[in-house]
Amino acid sequence: MSFLWTSEDLVAGMGGRPLGPMPEGISGISIDSRSLEPGDAFFAIKGEAMDGHDFATAAIKAGAGVLVVAEGKLPSLGRLTAPMIVVQDVLAALEKLGLAARARSNAKIIAVTGSAGKTTTKEALRHVLSAVGKVHASAQSFNNHWGVPLTLARMPVDCDYAVFEIGMNHPDEIRPLAKMVRPHVAIVTLIAAAHLGFFRNLDEIARAKAEIFEGLEPDGAVLLNRDDPRWKLLDKMARAAGVEHIYGFGENARATFKLLECALHADHSIITAKIGGQEITTRVGAPGRHMVQNVLAVLGAAHLVGADIARVATALADLSAERGRGKRHVLRHPKGPITLIDESYNANPASMSAAMALLNATPVSGEGRRIAVLGDMLELGEHSAKLHAALADLIAGTETRTVFLAGPEMRALADTLPDEIETEYRAGAEDLKLVLLSALKPGDVVMIKSSKGIGFSKLVDALLSKFPAVATTAKQA
């Protein structure tokens, strides 16, 4: 059996102290006893809300091969007889192990940051690079101070490519993570008004994202959105960080990885792009102009790490979106199908615009309507009311004439929408649920979009429960 880590390397990587008879090795790393697989090492991380040491017994019952625990917590663990590795600080030990994983790896490493599209781009890279080699990528949106070292520590020694998502809410959060990951290619997808409550303006957000350049490997490359108004600022900051290889992707005439033609369809796109001096025409299985932009970054990064672009481009045909990020369902209504577009994971002004464009491009059937179900965009600070109200012009410019809103911040949009747009506003997702469920008709296309904290995923679950999905489309949004 091949192990992710031998016990000897695990102990050495963390600088820990083994207690009890160690297993030969461990098959995985877990910080959650509920999802732990037998043979995993359980890292008892102390978070803001919970302490992993309280779940040590549950981890043993789930089959943990070894527990990684803090020296100061040993007395409280009582009579536990499982093998343990004792460290001063469990999160710091995970970081050390992540650094050890990076040091032993020969994989080509790609890191992705940006205000929108990080996870979508990361998952697209995982998908297409799997066609040409063994890929390791972060689970879900594991992009913060514990998610990045956890993803590093989980990196198999024999993978060919590894893709990391790096996020932030404040300045100085990306820098240490990028220096752990040490990417060969760093992508900045887009600068937009996300987390604007913690920054004075978009330039400050761009500077925070630019921290990723400081972790770049010597002779590494940066990929920037050439259509982004902050291109010049990011380019300047990359040069200031000593980066010599800076490339752009987009429609701009000076983009290195350039979109030449694009045909947008309801459930896919056909694009022609210039990648590495050659023209490539391919189908992108997930629809939306924003997805096309992400795919240009994917193709550029794949080229820069030396992947077979023909095989990578072919793999794009099967690309599909994740739950909460545009995944489509065809719902079974007694009198005919309803199309559901699940965008419930996150929201900011840029992703709202992309989601509304996606809804607008999706055809209704019969007497169906395009329905936008929108919840608060969080972390916009003093700009929140203005940015929510500004969505009225965005919506008015589409064919959507039915809007359901919930959340305290969405009150500003409800007060601004013109009379010709049928609007229902409620205080929260739970209050909106029954109204929405009773309003849907066969032929409707409904798009649900909000920041994760608003809980609009419950609306998605409620719709799937009342109108079970006929099928999840093969070519999802």
C-alpha positions, 0 to 999 in steps of 0.5 A: 500500500502506498501512503500519503505520508509514512509515519517517519516523514510525518513526524519529521515534517512537523517536528513532533513527538510520537506517542504510542505505536505508530502506524506504518503510514497514513492515507490522508489528512483530516481536520473534521471527524465527520468526514475522516476516512479510516487511516487518516491522520486527524489534526485537532485544530483549535478554531474560532468556534470549536476545538478539534481536541474535543472530537478526538474520541470521535476521530478514533471511532471513525478510524483515525490512524494517528492523532496530532494534538497540542502538548497543552491538551494532553492532560484533557485527553485522559486515557486515549490510547490511540497513536499520537504526534504531540506538537506545540501548536496543531495549526503551526504543525500543519503549516510545517507539514505543508511546507514539507509537502511542497519541498518534496514535490516536483509538480507544476504548481498553479495558484489562483486568486481574484475577486470572482472566479477563483473556485471556478477557475481552479476546478476547470484547471483540475478538470482539464489537467486531469486529461494530461496527468495526475492532478491535486487541487484544493477541496471546495474553497479551502483558500484561507490560513488553514485551507491552504496548508491543509491542501499542501499537506494533502499533496501526493508526492507523485502528482504532476500538477497541483492547483491552489486557490488563495483568498483573502478578506484583508491585506497581508493574508495572501502573502504568507499563503503564497510563500507556502505554495510557491507557484510556478504560475499565479493567476489573478482572475478579476478585481471587483467589489468583493470584501469592499467593506475592508478596503477603501477602493478597488485599487486596495483590493488589487494591491492585496491580490498582488501579494500572490506575486511575492510567492512566485517561484524564480522564473515563474509566470503571472497571468493577468486579466487583460480586460480588467481596468486594474491590469496596469496596476497589477502589471506594475506590482508584478514587476515591482515584485521582480516578476519577469514573465507577465502575460495577459488573457482576454479580448484585448488586442495585446493579450497573450492568450487572446479570445478571437471568436466567441459564440454564447449558447444557453448551455455551452460556448464555442470559442476560438482563442490564440494560445501559444501562437496557435489558434484553437477552436473548442467547445466550453461545456459550461455557459456564460461569458464569464466562464469564457474569460476563466477558460482563457486563463485556464488555457494560458496556465496549461500552456505555461506549465507545458501541458498538451493544449490540444488535449486540454482544449478537448477536455473543456467540452465536458466542463461543468459547474459546481453546486452553488456556482451555476450548476443547473437542474431541470425540475419536475413540475406537474405541468412541465419542466422548470430550469434552476440555475444554482448560484447560491454560493457567493455574490458580489457586483461582478458575479451578479452581472455574470449571473444575470447575463447567464439567466438572460441567455437561458431560454424559457419555454411556453409562457415561462418567465426568467426569474431572479432570486437575489440575496444580499452581497456581503462585506461591502461596508459603507458601499453596500446600499449604493451597490445593491441599488445599482443592480436595478439598472443591471436587471432592467437591461435584461429580459428578467421581469420577475424578481424575488429578494431577501436580506436587509441589504436587498431592501435598497434594490427593492426600493429602486426597481422600476414598477414594470419589474414584478418584485417580491421582497422578504426579510430573509431566505426562510420568509421567501421560501413559501412565496417562491415555491408557490410562484413557480410555473412550468417553463420558468427559468429561475436563478438563485444568487446570493452570498453564502452567509444569507443561506440561499442554498436552503432555497435551492434545497427546497426547490429540489425537494418540492420539484425533484430534478429530472436530471442534472444537465450534462453540460452545466452552467 
